């Protein structure tokens, strides 16, 4: 028997029996972890409310053997709140749907339990913090999170130089299969010709240029979101269920 302690973000919960839950977290040191939280659905539970989606928590686990992730699920025996992002996110539909898509993305990119994914973890914590604060439009925060998640997992799209030959931009065509913008010589079937404003917006979101992103017109934001969704779908091989509910 071993005790483990880690910081994590609650990605989702599932009912188990009459009073328990299975909690899925993305942790700093152990990647994605599923654990059983006993009695958290009872009204007298001391820490059940802390283990809700969007919560950033410090958690203690009790596991059989010397590894946190093993043949059986560990027990979540203690939880302390680091940041309760759920309140302001759940209270607003646009923030809630964007946040749900962020949680699903983080889970999809950490499909092997027990493998550390520190960059994805830090990206999720930062994204939820910005989303809860309401500093930028929820759709922009989501697209920035999706693009950066793709980048930290090795699928960074190019929005300037040609993704195939490296020809300096700006380049007119965009291909999800090629990895971003491509020049006329490298254009492949299925390429689209987005507006320069939409491409500029996506480049700004990827690099953190919020002044440019916040000033972008709504029609270019919608166009950029469509490109991000298509690019994400290509690399995940199937789309996110939660994206269909995101306000455009």
TALIN-V220641 format. One record per residue. SS is DSSP state (hx for helix, st for strand, lp for the rest). D_FIRST is the distance of its C-alpha to the first C-alpha in Angstrom with 1 decimal. Layout:
ss={SS	SS}
d_first={D_FIRST	D_FIRST}
//
This chain:
ss={lp	st	st	st	st	st	st	st	st	st	st	st	st	st	st	st	lp	lp	lp	st	st	st	st	st	st	st	st	lp	lp	lp	st	st	st	st	st	st	st	lp	lp	lp	lp	lp	lp	lp	lp	lp	lp	hx	hx	hx	lp	lp	lp	lp	st	st	st	st	st	st	st	st	st	lp	lp	lp	lp	lp	lp	lp	lp	lp	lp	st	st	st	st	st	st	st	st	st	st	st	lp	hx	hx	hx	hx	hx	lp	lp	hx	hx	hx	hx	hx	hx	hx	hx	hx	hx	hx	hx	hx	hx	hx	hx	lp	lp	lp	lp	lp	lp	lp	lp	lp	hx	hx	hx	hx	hx	hx	hx	hx	hx	hx	hx	hx	hx	hx	hx	hx	lp	lp	lp	lp	hx	hx	hx	hx	hx	hx	hx	hx	hx	hx	hx	hx	hx	hx	hx	lp	lp	lp	lp	lp	st	lp	lp	lp	lp	lp	lp	lp	lp	lp	lp	lp	lp	lp	lp	st	st	st	lp	lp	lp	lp	st	st	st	lp	lp	lp	lp	lp	lp	lp	lp	lp	st	lp	lp	lp	hx	hx	hx	hx	hx	hx	hx	hx	hx	hx	hx	hx	lp	lp	hx	hx	hx	hx	hx	lp	lp	lp	hx	hx	hx	hx	hx	hx	hx	hx	hx	hx	hx	hx	hx	hx	hx	hx	hx	hx	hx	lp	lp	lp	lp	hx	hx	hx	hx	hx	lp	lp	lp}
d_first={0.0	3.8	7.1	10.1	13.7	16.8	20.3	21.4	24.2	23.9	25.8	25.8	24.5	24.7	25.0	22.5	23.7	25.8	23.9	21.0	21.1	19.6	20.0	20.9	20.9	22.2	20.2	21.6	19.0	17.3	20.4	20.3	17.2	17.1	14.9	15.4	16.9	17.4	20.9	22.3	25.5	26.5	29.2	27.5	24.4	24.0	22.6	23.6	26.7	24.8	23.1	26.4	27.8	29.3	27.0	25.7	22.6	20.0	16.7	13.2	10.5	7.1	5.8	4.5	5.2	7.0	9.3	9.9	12.4	11.7	13.1	12.0	12.5	10.0	11.0	13.5	13.2	16.0	19.0	21.9	25.1	26.4	29.4	30.5	32.5	32.6	35.4	38.3	37.2	37.1	40.4	42.3	42.7	43.4	40.4	38.1	39.2	38.9	35.5	34.3	35.7	33.8	30.4	31.3	32.4	29.3	27.2	29.7	29.6	25.8	25.5	22.7	19.3	17.2	20.4	21.5	24.9	25.8	29.5	29.0	26.7	29.2	32.0	30.6	30.0	33.6	35.1	33.8	34.9	38.4	38.5	37.7	40.3	43.0	44.5	45.4	46.2	43.0	44.3	44.8	41.3	39.9	42.1	41.2	37.5	38.1	40.2	37.8	34.9	37.1	37.9	34.4	33.5	36.6	39.2	41.3	44.7	47.9	50.3	52.9	53.4	53.7	50.3	52.0	54.6	53.8	57.2	57.2	57.3	58.1	57.8	58.9	56.8	53.1	51.1	47.5	47.5	49.0	46.5	48.8	52.4	54.7	58.3	61.2	61.1	57.5	57.7	56.1	56.7	54.9	55.2	56.1	58.1	56.4	58.2	57.8	56.6	53.6	52.7	53.2	50.9	48.1	48.5	48.4	45.2	43.5	44.6	44.2	48.0	47.7	51.4	52.6	50.1	50.9	54.7	54.5	56.4	54.7	56.2	54.8	51.3	51.4	52.6	49.9	47.2	48.5	48.2	44.6	43.6	45.4	43.8	40.3	41.0	42.2	39.1	36.6	38.8	38.8	39.4	37.2	37.6	37.7	40.5	43.1	42.7	43.1	46.4	48.9}
//
